[in-house]
Amino acid sequence: MIAGLDHVQLAAPPGTEDVLRAFYGGVLGMTETPKPPALAARGGCWFRAGTAQLHLGVEVTGFRPARKAHPGLRVTGIEAYAARLEARGTPVTWDDGLPGHRRFYCADPVGNRLEFLEPS
C-alpha cells in the first residue's frame, strides 16, 4: 500500500548545482537539505518546502530537461509568487485550464518544467 509521496526527482546536467541552488533556494525560497554522503558524491542537490521534497540528480550523459513531466508545487499568494519569479528573470506562463485553480508554469535554469498552483 502506498502511504504517501516521498519526493520528486528532476535531472540536471553536471556542474549546475550552484545555479540550481540559486534558483531553488534563492528564487523559489526552498530549503536545501543535505544529501547522505554516499549520494552526495554523485552530485546534485535536494530541497524541501514544507513536506514537499524535490531532488535534482545529475544526469551524466544525454541530459534532456523535462518539458512535459513536471512537479506541481502548491503555493499561497500565487500572483505575488509569479511576480517574484518574473522580477528575478524567470518568465511565467499562466494557464487557466484547471478548474478551481490559478496556475502558471515556468522553467528552471536547466529547462525543467515547473507548475505552480493555488486553489481559487
N, C-alpha and C positions, 0 to 999 in steps of 0.2 A: 504494500500500500504506500502510495506517495504521501508524505507528510507535509511537504512544502517545497518551495523553490529555494535552493541554497545560493546560487549565483548565476550570472550570465557571463559568458566569456566572448570577447571580441579579439580579433587578431590585429597585430601591428607589425610593421617591418622592423628589423634590427636597428638599434641605435636611436629609437624615437621616444625613449622613456622620458627624457626631460620635457619635450614638447607635450607629451601626454599628461605629465604631472601638472604642467602649467595650465592645460585646458581643463582636465577633470578636477583638479584641486583648486586652481585659481579662478577659472571662469565659472565652472559649474558649482563650485563650493563643496565638493565631496571630500571626504577624509581618506587619505591614503592609509592602508593597513599593511603591516609588514608581511611579506611572504615568508613561509618557512625556508630556512637556509638551503635545503636541497632544491627547492623550486626557484628560489631567488637566483641561483646560478644560471638558470635558463633565460633570465631577463624578463622584461615585462613589469607590470605593476598592478596592484589591486586597490580598489576604492570602495568606500561604503557611504551610504546616506540613509540614516535610519536603519531599517532591516534589509534594505536593498544592497546587494553586493555586485560589483562589476569588476571582472578580471580582464586585463589586457595582456594577452600572451604573444610572445614573439614568434612569428612565422618566418623561419629562416629562409626558405626558398619559396618562390611563387606567391608572395603575398598579394592578395586581392581584397580590397575593402568590401565589407558587407553593404551593398547598396539597397537591397530589399529587406533582408533579415535585419532585425534591429531590436534593442531593448526599448520597452515603453516605460518612461520614467514619469511617475506621478508627481506633480508639483502643486504648490499653492501660489496664488498670485501670478498666474500664467502670463498676463500682459507685461508685468514688471520683469518677469524672468526672461521673456523674449527680448525685451528692451535691453536687459543686461547683456545678453549674448551679442546682440547687434552692436551695442556700444563697444564691445571688445573685439569686434571684427568678424563675428560669426553670423552669416546671413541665416535667417529662418524662413521657412515656407509654411504658411498657415494652411490647414485642411479642415473643412467643415463636414467631412464625410462620416463621422462617428456620432450618431445621435446621443444627446445628453452630455457631450464633452466639448471643451475647447481644446484644440491640439495644434501643434506645429512640429515640423521636422527640421533638423539641421545635420551637418556632417562634422565629425570630429576632425582633428588636424591630419589624420591619415586617410580620411574619406569614408569611415564607417558611418552609417545612417543611425541617427538617434531620434526617438519620438518623445515628445513631452506632452502630457495631457493633464487636464483638470476637469473633474465633473462640473457641469454647469448647473 
